[in-house]
Amino acid sequence: MNSSLANRDVKTQILDIAQSTMGSRGFSAVGLNEILKAAQVPKGSFYHYFESKEAFGVALLERYFSRYLAELDELLATHDESSAVSRLMRYWQRWLDTQAGDDLQSRCLVVKLGAEVSDLSDSMRQVLENGTDRIIERLTRELIRARQNGEMAAEIDARELAASLYQMWLGASMLAKVTQNDRPLQSALSTTRRLLGRD
């Protein structure tokens, strides 16, 4: 294995461990030593892969959004026979399933880290802002398809609805943490179905 591939594998290992750990406990609460120990990487080698903890946080969020957007693109792909609204409902149902489940790797880092790191680092805040904008752009495109296909009213503002739905689901995910149950997510799903004409 060449050194660049080995470095990429170690970097990926560190980020994998960090995503599940920080997805559970937050950015500031987790020390670098803890992550490196869990990843079985020598303490002194962290700065070989990342310039600082902030740069590490930026890399973590960039990788999270890259993977998230790729999965979203696949979920919303038009190669199947389903309608645009059906594809959107699959997305929201998947959100509920992942946020209510036990898989920490699937938890939404925007919900867990958004408020915390936006106050700590402008560069991390910018990654969050750009990433969430790109999610809303994809949801907007799908809502435009739904409108063009006659699944939704012609006067619907696709961008506004996409942003409102995304914001509602972020809030529901946060409340689900507070209540320690999925009722806020179930409520968001019910409201989403109504707004998309599925009730």
Rosetta silent file (secondary structure, phi, psi, omega in degrees, C-alpha in Angstrom):
SEQUENCE: MNSSLANRDVKTQILDIAQSTMGSRGFSAVGLNEILKAAQVPKGSFYHYFESKEAFGVALLERYFSRYLAELDELLATHDESSAVSRLMRYWQRWLDTQAGDDLQSRCLVVKLGAEVSDLSDSMRQVLENGTDRIIERLTRELIRARQNGEMAAEIDARELAASLYQMWLGASMLAKVTQNDRPLQSALSTTRRLLGRD
SCORE:     score description
SCORE:     0.000 S_00000001
   1 L     0.000  128.065 -178.857    0.000    0.000    0.000 S_00000001
   2 L   -74.791  165.394 -171.285    1.493    3.349   -0.984 S_00000001
   3 H   -67.140  -35.780 -179.385    1.884    6.093    1.605 S_00000001
   4 H   -66.716  -37.040  177.167   -0.827    8.396    0.206 S_00000001
   5 H   -68.612  -41.320  178.260   -3.375    5.565    0.331 S_00000001
   6 H   -61.971  -43.192  178.710   -2.266    4.646    3.852 S_00000001
   7 H   -61.744  -41.374  179.405   -2.591    8.280    4.941 S_00000001
   8 H   -64.356  -40.043  179.267   -6.084    8.468    3.436 S_00000001
   9 H   -64.449  -42.241  179.071   -7.092    5.273    5.249 S_00000001
  10 H   -66.590  -42.938  179.143   -5.818    6.580    8.603 S_00000001
  11 H   -61.150  -43.344  178.290   -7.511    9.933    8.049 S_00000001
  12 H   -63.007  -40.032  179.269  -10.765    8.141    7.190 S_00000001
  13 H   -62.666  -43.548  178.671  -10.435    5.993   10.299 S_00000001
  14 H   -62.257  -45.007 -178.137  -10.007    9.070   12.497 S_00000001
  15 H   -68.068  -35.462  177.323  -13.017   10.784   10.895 S_00000001
  16 H   -62.291  -47.767  179.145  -15.173    7.648   11.216 S_00000001
  17 H   -62.380  -43.163 -177.426  -14.461    7.387   14.933 S_00000001
  18 H   -64.477  -39.623 -176.905  -14.987   11.126   15.384 S_00000001
  19 H   -62.576  -44.401 -179.350  -18.344   11.162   13.593 S_00000001
  20 H   -71.339  -39.043 -178.504  -19.895    8.542   15.850 S_00000001
  21 H   -69.518  -49.344 -178.892  -18.279    9.941   19.020 S_00000001
  22 H   -73.905  -27.176  174.547  -19.027   13.600   18.342 S_00000001
  23 H   -64.761  -23.577  178.631  -22.428   12.695   16.935 S_00000001
  24 H   -92.527  -41.790 -169.589  -23.195   11.357   20.385 S_00000001
  25 H  -117.361  -10.534  179.653  -21.431   13.836   22.700 S_00000001
  26 L   102.610  172.289 -174.311  -20.610   16.983   20.743 S_00000001
  27 L   -80.093  -49.115 -174.930  -17.465   18.644   19.453 S_00000001
  28 L   -73.447  -27.961 -175.304  -16.028   20.287   22.572 S_00000001
  29 L   -75.786  -13.880 -176.514  -16.769   17.383   24.912 S_00000001
  30 L  -107.579  121.608  178.520  -14.581   14.970   22.961 S_00000001
  31 L   -83.502  153.961  179.253  -10.817   15.302   23.247 S_00000001
  32 H   -61.786  -37.903 -179.908   -8.445   14.508   20.415 S_00000001
  33 H   -59.803  -38.893  179.108   -6.628   11.944   22.542 S_00000001
  34 H   -62.762  -44.187 -179.904   -9.847   10.006   23.012 S_00000001
  35 H   -65.602  -45.483 -177.992  -10.481    9.884   19.256 S_00000001
  36 H   -64.922  -37.516  177.469   -6.893    8.939   18.437 S_00000001
  37 H   -64.553  -44.709  179.669   -6.888    6.192   21.069 S_00000001
  38 H   -65.763  -33.048  179.289  -10.139    4.747   19.716 S_00000001
  39 H   -83.708   -5.111 -178.516   -8.755    4.957   16.163 S_00000001
  40 L    58.515   46.030  178.111   -5.496    3.355   17.345 S_00000001
  41 L  -117.151  132.582  179.965   -3.466    6.227   15.948 S_00000001
  42 L   -56.655  141.079 -175.553   -0.429    7.575   17.847 S_00000001
  43 H   -55.441  -40.559 -174.520   -1.126   10.839   19.648 S_00000001
  44 H   -72.287   -9.125 -173.967    1.684   12.710   17.962 S_00000001
  45 H   -93.421   -3.377 -177.195    0.470   11.958   14.450 S_00000001
  46 H   -56.341  -44.881 -174.874   -2.783   13.939   14.510 S_00000001
  47 H   -75.614   -3.265  169.790   -1.182   17.067   13.098 S_00000001
  48 H   -74.219  -27.950 -176.906    0.189   15.031   10.214 S_00000001
  49 H  -102.516  -28.950 -177.183   -3.419   14.713    9.019 S_00000001
  50 L  -139.462  140.061 -177.782   -5.007   17.945   10.300 S_00000001
  51 L   -70.364  -30.666 -175.700   -3.522   21.397   10.978 S_00000001
  52 L  -161.780  172.728  175.529   -5.688   21.978   14.063 S_00000001
  53 H   -65.287  -33.945  177.398   -8.820   20.741   15.813 S_00000001
  54 H   -64.502  -45.227  177.700  -10.742   23.395   13.878 S_00000001
  55 H   -62.261  -36.418  175.009   -9.363   22.102   10.547 S_00000001
  56 H   -62.237  -43.621  177.933  -10.294   18.623   11.710 S_00000001
  57 H   -62.495  -40.400  176.789  -13.849   19.843   12.425 S_00000001
  58 H   -61.705  -46.324  179.755  -14.063   21.384    8.960 S_00000001
  59 H   -62.568  -39.342  179.057  -12.897   18.099    7.383 S_00000001
  60 H   -61.458  -47.307 -178.586  -15.403   16.148    9.473 S_00000001
  61 H   -70.183  -39.230  178.583  -18.317   18.341    8.370 S_00000001
  62 H   -61.939  -44.113  179.238  -17.206   18.479    4.725 S_00000001
  63 H   -66.077  -39.089  178.410  -17.024   14.695    4.575 S_00000001
  64 H   -59.049  -49.081 -178.482  -20.392   14.391    6.332 S_00000001
  65 H   -67.424  -37.342  178.179  -22.105   16.650    3.789 S_00000001
  66 H   -58.699  -46.655  179.399  -20.361   14.984    0.851 S_00000001
  67 H   -69.168  -42.289 -178.149  -21.708   11.590    1.909 S_00000001
  68 H   -61.798  -46.181 -177.603  -25.115   12.949    2.897 S_00000001
  69 H   -67.571  -35.825  176.520  -25.622   14.732   -0.416 S_00000001
  70 H   -63.617  -42.023  177.815  -24.537   11.664   -2.399 S_00000001
  71 H   -66.546  -39.180  178.705  -27.095    9.565   -0.513 S_00000001
  72 H   -64.928  -42.271  177.708  -29.748   12.238   -1.020 S_00000001
  73 H   -59.683  -41.253  178.985  -29.011   12.362   -4.755 S_00000001
  74 H   -66.254  -41.210 -178.736  -29.431    8.593   -4.949 S_00000001
  75 H   -65.715  -35.035 -177.733  -32.659    8.722   -2.963 S_00000001
  76 L   -95.348    4.845 -179.244  -34.111   11.443   -5.192 S_00000001
  77 L   -58.786  144.217 -174.352  -32.857    9.942   -8.461 S_00000001
  78 L   -94.938   14.937 -176.871  -35.547    9.834  -11.115 S_00000001
  79 L   -78.177   -8.055  175.227  -34.565    6.444  -12.576 S_00000001
  80 L   -97.943 -178.738 -175.138  -37.417    4.686  -10.785 S_00000001
  81 L   -93.380    2.228 -176.135  -41.128    4.996  -11.494 S_00000001
  82 L   -74.036  158.918  178.273  -42.046    6.787   -8.271 S_00000001
  83 L   -80.139  165.678  178.812  -43.393   10.331   -8.205 S_00000001
  84 H   -60.499  -42.205 -179.950  -41.419   13.313   -6.950 S_00000001
  85 H   -65.703  -37.976  176.707  -43.593   13.513   -3.827 S_00000001
  86 H   -61.671  -41.389  178.754  -43.060    9.785   -3.171 S_00000001
  87 H   -64.952  -40.425  177.176  -39.300   10.281   -3.373 S_00000001
  88 H   -63.939  -41.384  179.064  -39.520   13.215   -0.958 S_00000001
  89 H   -65.671  -33.584  174.464  -41.600   11.179    1.472 S_00000001
  90 H   -61.469  -40.412  178.888  -38.987    8.405    1.312 S_00000001
  91 H   -62.009  -47.829 -177.355  -36.385   10.984    2.317 S_00000001
  92 H   -68.175  -37.642  177.571  -38.384   12.209    5.314 S_00000001
  93 H   -63.825  -39.284  177.845  -39.231    8.656    6.405 S_00000001
  94 H   -65.079  -38.699  176.149  -35.537    7.782    6.218 S_00000001
  95 H   -57.511  -50.140 -179.871  -34.745   10.867    8.322 S_00000001
  96 H   -58.278  -46.436 -177.359  -37.174    9.664   10.992 S_00000001
  97 H   -62.065  -42.725 -177.149  -35.759    6.118   10.911 S_00000001
  98 H   -74.506  -38.852 -177.258  -32.123    7.211   11.214 S_00000001
  99 H   -75.956  -24.993  178.961  -32.647    9.901   13.859 S_00000001
 100 H   -91.134   -9.099 -177.691  -34.831    7.659   16.010 S_00000001
 101 L   -86.304 -175.530 -175.921  -32.481    4.677   15.623 S_00000001
 102 L   -99.449   -3.228 -176.750  -29.363    3.631   17.511 S_00000001
 103 L   -79.364  103.069 -177.067  -26.812    4.019   14.689 S_00000001
 104 H   -65.437  -27.247 -179.562  -24.675    6.985   15.781 S_00000001
 105 H   -66.751  -22.660 -178.138  -22.939    7.045   12.383 S_00000001
 106 H   -95.711   -5.568 -178.271  -26.281    7.948   10.780 S_00000001
 107 L   -66.108  149.897 -177.480  -27.189   10.732   13.194 S_00000001
 108 L   -76.393  115.016  179.143  -27.499   14.255   11.798 S_00000001
 109 H   -71.695  -23.007  176.905  -24.358   16.250   12.593 S_00000001
 110 H   -63.469  -42.931  179.491  -26.178   19.490   11.761 S_00000001
 111 H   -66.141  -46.916 -173.443  -28.512   18.840   14.688 S_00000001
 112 H   -72.608  -41.755 -170.289  -25.771   17.715   17.061 S_00000001
 113 H  -107.434  -14.122 -170.620  -23.012   20.203   16.213 S_00000001
 114 H   -50.984  -60.204 -176.743  -24.750   23.141   14.496 S_00000001
 115 H   -66.533  -39.377 -176.461  -25.305   25.537   17.378 S_00000001
 116 H   -64.890  -54.946 -172.484  -22.152   24.519   19.222 S_00000001
 117 H   -78.442  -22.714  177.557  -19.549   24.846   16.461 S_00000001
 118 H   -64.221  -28.609  176.241  -21.153   27.874   14.802 S_00000001
 119 H   -82.201  -21.391 -176.380  -20.234   29.821   17.930 S_00000001
 120 H   -90.469  -34.331 -168.214  -16.719   28.335   18.034 S_00000001
 121 L  -149.039  122.082  178.308  -15.550   28.588   14.447 S_00000001
 122 H   -69.154  -33.777 -179.957  -16.605   30.677   11.477 S_00000001
 123 H   -67.417  -37.715  175.705  -15.012   28.222    9.043 S_00000001
 124 H   -69.826  -38.335  177.026  -17.058   25.353   10.502 S_00000001
 125 H   -60.478  -40.570  179.932  -20.164   27.543   10.467 S_00000001
 126 H   -65.025  -38.520  176.630  -19.598   28.252    6.770 S_00000001
 127 H   -62.427  -43.134  177.727  -19.370   24.522    5.989 S_00000001
 128 H   -62.061  -44.459 -179.667  -22.661   24.020    7.839 S_00000001
 129 H   -63.845  -46.445 -179.911  -24.301   26.908    5.995 S_00000001
 130 H   -64.482  -41.617 -179.267  -23.092   25.741    2.579 S_00000001
 131 H   -64.533  -45.361 -179.944  -24.041   22.138    3.282 S_00000001
 132 H   -68.228  -34.474  175.806  -27.551   22.937    4.463 S_00000001
 133 H   -61.028  -40.425 -178.674  -28.051   25.282    1.496 S_00000001
 134 H   -69.594  -33.300  175.063  -27.155   22.435   -0.865 S_00000001
 135 H   -65.074  -47.192 -179.418  -29.639   20.118    0.849 S_00000001
 136 H   -62.911  -36.278  176.827  -32.387   22.724    0.507 S_00000001
 137 H   -60.176  -42.924  179.911  -31.448   23.232   -3.167 S_00000001
 138 H   -67.409  -40.437  177.152  -31.974   19.522   -3.840 S_00000001
 139 H   -65.036  -37.815  177.654  -35.298   19.493   -2.010 S_00000001
 140 H   -61.073  -46.094  179.658  -36.330   22.591   -3.964 S_00000001
 141 H   -59.269  -40.104 -179.418  -35.544   20.881   -7.275 S_00000001
 142 H   -69.130  -36.843  176.837  -37.657   17.892   -6.292 S_00000001
 143 H   -67.790  -35.004  175.256  -40.555   20.133   -5.280 S_00000001
 144 H   -63.778  -41.002  176.152  -40.292   21.916   -8.636 S_00000001
 145 H   -60.320  -43.660  179.636  -40.551   18.503  -10.338 S_00000001
 146 H   -61.172  -41.188  178.994  -43.629   17.750   -8.245 S_00000001
 147 H   -65.730  -42.838  179.841  -45.164   21.068   -9.268 S_00000001
 148 H   -65.866  -32.140 -179.639  -44.356   20.478  -12.950 S_00000001
 149 L   -83.365   -0.386  179.474  -45.858   16.982  -12.775 S_00000001
 150 L    80.420   13.398  178.768  -49.087   18.346  -11.322 S_00000001
 151 L   -80.549  -19.102 -179.256  -48.520   16.708   -7.923 S_00000001
 152 L  -136.154  160.553 -178.548  -48.591   20.092   -6.188 S_00000001
 153 L   -62.027  144.234 -176.396  -50.318   23.413   -6.781 S_00000001
 154 L   -64.243  -28.207 -176.166  -48.718   25.624   -9.431 S_00000001
 155 L   -83.753   -0.838 -177.771  -48.514   28.610   -7.066 S_00000001
 156 L   -64.299  135.380  175.263  -46.408   26.773   -4.472 S_00000001
 157 L   -88.019  101.914 -172.247  -43.078   28.454   -3.709 S_00000001
 158 H   -61.860  -42.570 -178.714  -40.757   25.455   -3.936 S_00000001
 159 H   -65.091  -44.457 -179.091  -37.753   27.118   -2.303 S_00000001
 160 H   -64.522  -41.764  179.238  -39.755   28.451    0.620 S_00000001
 161 H   -67.179  -41.254  178.501  -41.453   25.105    1.211 S_00000001
 162 H   -59.775  -46.485  179.668  -38.152   23.208    0.976 S_00000001
 163 H   -64.012  -42.585 -179.077  -36.531   25.522    3.531 S_00000001
 164 H   -64.087  -42.948  178.607  -39.552   25.354    5.848 S_00000001
 165 H   -63.412  -46.040 -178.894  -39.661   21.550    5.744 S_00000001
 166 H   -62.135  -43.788  179.518  -35.927   21.230    6.367 S_00000001
 167 H   -64.101  -39.375  178.384  -36.063   23.677    9.267 S_00000001
 168 H   -62.186  -42.339 -178.632  -39.055   21.846   10.751 S_00000001
 169 H   -69.856  -35.098  174.062  -37.198   18.521   10.618 S_00000001
 170 H   -61.589  -46.567  178.782  -34.087   20.013   12.228 S_00000001
 171 H   -62.899  -41.081  178.707  -36.259   21.364   15.041 S_00000001
 172 H   -63.648  -38.082  179.370  -38.098   18.047   15.391 S_00000001
 173 H   -66.049  -38.494  177.467  -34.789   16.197   15.619 S_00000001
 174 H   -66.451  -43.026  178.627  -33.623   18.519   18.383 S_00000001
 175 H   -66.116  -32.700  177.334  -36.888   18.086   20.293 S_00000001
 176 H   -63.292  -32.357  175.029  -36.618   14.309   19.885 S_00000001
 177 H   -68.069  -40.865 -178.355  -33.317   14.554   21.779 S_00000001
 178 H   -66.690  -44.471 -175.657  -34.983   16.588   24.518 S_00000001
 179 H   -85.207  -14.935 -178.475  -37.992   14.281   24.875 S_00000001
 180 L    59.371   34.488  172.499  -35.991   11.069   24.279 S_00000001
 181 L  -152.640  172.609 -174.224  -38.718    9.747   21.970 S_00000001
 182 L   -96.242   12.312 -178.044  -39.710   10.024   18.332 S_00000001
 183 H   -59.299  -42.227  177.288  -43.005   11.896   18.809 S_00000001
 184 H   -61.207  -35.597  178.904  -41.614   15.208   17.428 S_00000001
 185 H   -71.032  -38.671  177.040  -40.367   13.336   14.353 S_00000001
 186 H   -64.217  -38.673  177.303  -43.698   11.572   13.913 S_00000001
 187 H   -64.444  -42.213  177.623  -45.419   14.955   14.140 S_00000001
 188 H   -61.843  -39.566  178.987  -43.039   16.374   11.515 S_00000001
 189 H   -64.436  -42.788  179.034  -43.809   13.430    9.244 S_00000001
 190 H   -62.759  -43.997  178.829  -47.537   13.960    9.629 S_00000001
 191 H   -65.320  -39.600  178.643  -47.207   17.689    8.871 S_00000001
 192 H   -62.867  -43.863  177.850  -44.978   16.947    5.884 S_00000001
 193 H   -59.182  -41.331  179.540  -47.517   14.503    4.480 S_00000001
 194 H   -66.011  -44.744 -178.849  -50.215   17.138    4.792 S_00000001
 195 H   -66.359  -29.156  179.844  -48.098   19.868    3.168 S_00000001
 196 L   -95.391   10.399  174.180  -47.190   17.576    0.283 S_00000001
 197 L    74.168   27.479 -179.067  -50.792   16.548   -0.244 S_00000001
 198 L  -100.246    2.123  176.257  -50.431   12.996    1.028 S_00000001
 199 L  -103.773    0.000    0.000  -53.217   13.180    3.652 S_00000001
